[in-house]
C-alpha cells in the first residue's frame, strides 16, 4: 500500500496507508458509528464533500456489489478506517472495497487510530482536512487546506441531484429472490431530489406510490397546478448534503408549496428546508449525527426507536410556535420530528429507510400514505 498523508484544520498531521483512489483531496471529516453497511454509507449523497471515519475497526470483508448502491455513484471524498481487509467473503460481492473505491475516485485510508481520531472530532467538532498520496509536506498540505473552500461555502446539491426527471418503480429488496420487488403502483407523488437515497424511493414505491423524481431546480407553480388537476397526490422532500441555508431558490419554491397546502413529507435536508421555509433557520451541530444506533423518542406514542442518522444541522426550539415536536433525539435532546400546525406537512431528521441501520421508524412512510388518501 502507498503512504497517504493527512492534515487537519486543528494542525494534526498523521500518516496512513492508501487502498482507494490516488491524489489529493480536501473535505470535512465526520465519523459514523454504524457496524455494517459501508457501501450504502459511501454512496449516500448526503456525505458529498466529506471524509467518513468509520468507527467499526474491520472494514472490507463483505466486498462491494451493484445492488447495495444508494445512488448512481459515491459522492464522499474518502473513508478512513483502522484496518482494511482486501480479501472479501460474501456470496453477493463482485469486487473488493478497494477496487470499488478506485472506480469511484474515492480515497481509502487505513492504518489510522480511528478511536483517537473520533475522540479528536468529538472534542474539536467536525473540521476540514486534506489527504494526499502525492504531498507529504505538512506545510504544503496546510497551505492547500487554507486555500480551499469550507464545506459550508459550497453548494453541493447540483452535483448530487438528478439532471433529468424520471419515474422510480422498484420496491424494497427481497432476500428470497435477491432482487428488488416490482410493486403495483397507483397514486402518484413527486419526490424532489436534493441527493435522494435509493431505498427511500424503494420504500415509497413499496406502498404503491408511483414516484416521479425531479431535479432540485424545480419550479413550484407547475407542481401546484398538477396537484390542483389531481395529477399528483403529494410531495416528498429528500435528504441531501451541505448547509441548507445556501439553497435560496429551493427555499423560495418550498414556501409556495407550503402556501398551496399540498401534503408533504421531508426527511433530513427536506426536514431542514421545511423549517427554513417556515421562517426558522437551522444551526450547525458540533460534530453531527452519523450512524445507525441513535435512540429517538416518539413523543406521540412514548416509544423509543433506534434510528439511522446522517446530518450536521438541526432545527431551533422556537419552531414549536408553528409545529408540534413529534420526535426527540435521546443523545442530545435535539428535535427529530415535526408535524406542522394547520398544514398537511410532517418531517423527520432521521432516516426511516435505514440502509444501513434499523427500520424501527419505517412506519413513517405509511403515515405519509395515509395523509394522501
N, C-alpha and C positions, 0 to 999 in steps of 0.2 A: 504493500500500500504506500501511496505517496504522502508526504507530510502536508498538513494543512495548518495554516496559522490564523489565529482569531484574535481580534482586538475589539474590546467592548467600550462603550461610552464612559464607563467608570474607570477607564485606564487599565482594566485587567487584560493581560496578554497571556494566551495559552496556546499550546501546540497539540494537534491530534493527528489522526490518520484519515485519509480520504478514501471513500469507497463508492462515490457517486460521480457526478459531473466535475469537470475541472474548471478552473478560472477564479475570478474574484467577484464577490457579491456582497452587497450591503442590504441589511434588513433589520427589522425589530425582532428581538428574541423574547419568546414566551415559553412556558412549559406546559406539558399536557400529562395528566395523571392516569390516562386510560391504560389498561393492562393489555388489551388486544385492539386490533383494527387499524394498524399503522397505515395501510394503503388507503383506507377511507379517510383517515386524518390528512394524509398528504394531498389527496385530491379534493378536499373540502375547499371550495373557493374562498371561504371566509379567512383562510390563512394566507391569502395573497400578500406579498410583501414581508412575510415573517419567516424567521428560523424557529423551528419547533424542537425544544428539548424534551425528549421522551423519558419519563421517569421510570418506565419499565426497563430494567438493565439489559435484558437479552432481546435483541431485535433482529428479524430477518428469517427466522426459521420456517415461516409459512410461505415465503416467497411472494410472488405477485401474480395476479391474473386479471383479464379484462373485465370480468363480471363485478369485481369489487371497486370499480371506479365510481366516484361520486360526482364526477364532472368529466368534461371532454379531455382534460389534462390536469397535471399537478400545477398549482399556482404558487405554492410556498417557495421560499428562497432556498431552504435546505432543512435537513433534520440533524440533530445532534444526539448521539447515543453513547452508552457506556461500553457495550460490546456488540459488535455486528457479526452475525452468522451468514457467511456467503453460501454455505450448504443449506438447502431448504428441503423440507419434508412435509408435503401436503399434496393430496391427490388432485386438488384443483389448480395448483401452482403451475405456471408456464415459464417462469423465469425468476432469477434471483432479484432481491430488492435492489442490489447494486446495479444490475443491468437495467432494471426499470428506471431507477433514478437517472442514469446516464441518458436513457431515451427521452426523459422528460426535462433534461438540462437542469436538474436539481442537485445541489451539493449534498453529499452524505458524509458526515463527520463522526468518527468513532474514537475510542480510547480516551474519552473525556470523563472526568469525575462528575457525572451528572448530578449526584446528590449535592455536592458542594456548589455547583453552578445554580441549581434550583434554589438553594438557600440564598445565594447572592441575588438572584432575581426577586425573591420574596423580600429581601432587605432593601434593595435599591429600586425595585419596581421594574416593569418592562422597559427595556432600553435598546438603543440601536447598537449594531455590531457589524463588523466586516470580517469575512472569511476569505482566504485566498490560498490556492495551491501554487501561486506564481510569485507572491510577495512575502518575504519572511521578515522584513524590517518592521519593527513596531512603529517607528516614526513615519514610515511610508503608509502603513495601514491607518494610523491615526489621522494623517493628512487626508487620505481618501475618505475616511469616515466623516471628518469635519466638513468636507466639501459636498457631501451627499445630502439630499433632502431627508427630512424627518418623515416618518410614515404618515403623520397627521397632515402633512403638506401635500400628499399625493392622492389624487382621485383614482382609486383602483377599480372602480365599478365598470368603466368602459372595457377594461381588459377581461373581466370575468363574465360579463353579461352576454347573452346571445346576441348575435348581429341580426338574425332573422327570426321571424315568428314561426313557431312550429307547434304541433299537437303531440302531447305525450299520452300514450295509450297503455304502456306496460304497468302491471301491478307489482305487488311485492314478490320477493324471491321465494320460490317453492323448493324446499330442501328434499322433497321426494323426487322431483323431476330435474332438480339442479338448473332450473330455468326461471325466468321471470314470468309471472302469470299474465293472462290476457283477459281481464275482466270485461263484462258487458257494461258499456258506458251509456249514460242517459243525459243527466243535466250537465250543462257546460259552464265552466268558470274560466276566468283569466288569471294567470299567475304572472306577476311582474318580476322579472329576473334581475336581481342585484348580485347574483352569484349563487343561484339555487342549487341545492344538493339533489341528486337524482332520487334518493329514497324519499324525499318529501313528495316529489311528483308521483312516485310509486304508491305511497300511502293515499294520496288524493284519488288516484285512478282506481285503487282497490275498493274504494267506496262507490264506484260507479260514476265518478266525475270525469268528464272529458276536459282535459286541461290544455288550454291554449296558452303557450308560454310566449311572452312578448318582451322586447328589449327594455332596458331601463329608461331609454329616451322616449317614453310614451307620451301621448297627449290625452289628457283626461276626457276632453269633450267627446271624442269618438267612443270611448268606453261608456260614458254616461248615456249616450244615445243608444248604444247597443243594449244597455240594461233597460232603458225605457221601452225598447222594442221587444223585450223579453228574449233576446238572443243569448244572454248570459244571466246567470243567477247570482254571481258574487265574484269577489276578487281576493286573491292571495298575494301577500307581500312577503318576499323571500328574505332569507339570510344574505349576508354579504360582508366584505371586508372594509376596513378603514373607518375614518371618523364620519359619522352620519351627518354632521353639520356642514360638511362640504357639498352636500347634494342639494343645492338650492333649487334647481329645476324640478327634481323629483319631489321635493317637499311641497313646492307650489302646486304641482299637479295632484298630489295626495290631498291637499286642502280642498280641491274641487271635488274629489271623490267623496270626501267626508261630508261636504255640504249636500251632495246628491243622495245621502242616506243609503248607499249601496252596502250590502253585507260584506264585511272584510275580516280577514284573519291574517295576523302578522306574526312571524317568527324571527327572533334575533334582531337583525338590522331592520326588518319590517316593523317589529315592535318599537324600536327606537325612532324610526321615521314617523310613525303614527304619533308618538309623544311630541316630537318637534313640530309636526304639522298642527297639533292642537295648541302649540304655544309654550311647550315645556322642554327646554333644551337638556340634552344629555350631559353627563360628565364622565371623565375617564377614571377607571379603577386603577389601583396601584399596579397590580400585575394580572388583572383579568381573571376570568373563569374559563379554564380549558381542561376538559376531562370527562370521564364517564361515571363519576361517583359523587355527584353533588346532591345533597338532600334538599328537596324543595317541599315546603308545606303548602298544601292546597287548603286555603282558608275557607273555601266553600264546603268542603267535606271533612275538614280537620284531619285528613290523612297526609302521610309523608310519602313522597315519591322520589326515588333515586333517578337522577336525570343526567343526560349528556349536555355539555355546555361548551360554548366557544365564542367568547366575546370579551372586549376590553372596555365597553361603555355601559352605563346604567342610566336608569330613569330617576328623576328627582322626586322626593316625597310629596312635593306640592301638587303633583298631578292628582292626588286624592280629591281635589276640589271638583274635578270633572269625571273621574273614573273610580270604580271600585277596585281596590287591590285584591286580587284573587289568589296570588301565589307569592311566597317569600322564600329567599334562599336562607337555609338554616346555618350556613357557614358565616355569613356576614350581614344577614337580615335585609339585603337589597331586594328591590322589587323584581319579581319574576313573572308576574302576570297581571293583566288589567282587563276589566270589562267596562267599556265606556258608557256613561250615563246618557240616556236619550239618543243613543246611536246603536245600530246593529253591528258593532265592531268589538272584537276582543283580540288580545295578543299575548304572547309569552316570550320571555327572554331565552329560555332553554330550548332544547331540540327534541320534541316528542317523536321524531322519526328515528332517533338514535343514529346508528351506522357510523361509528360504533357506539355501543353503550346500551343501557337498559331501555325497555319500551314501556315503562310504567305510566308514562304520560301520553301514550298513543291514543287514548280516548278523546283527546282534544280534536282530532280530525273528525270524529263522529259528531262532536259538538258543533263544528263548522257545518257539517252536512245538515244537521237538524236546523240550523239557522237559515239554511237556504230553502227549506221546504215549508 
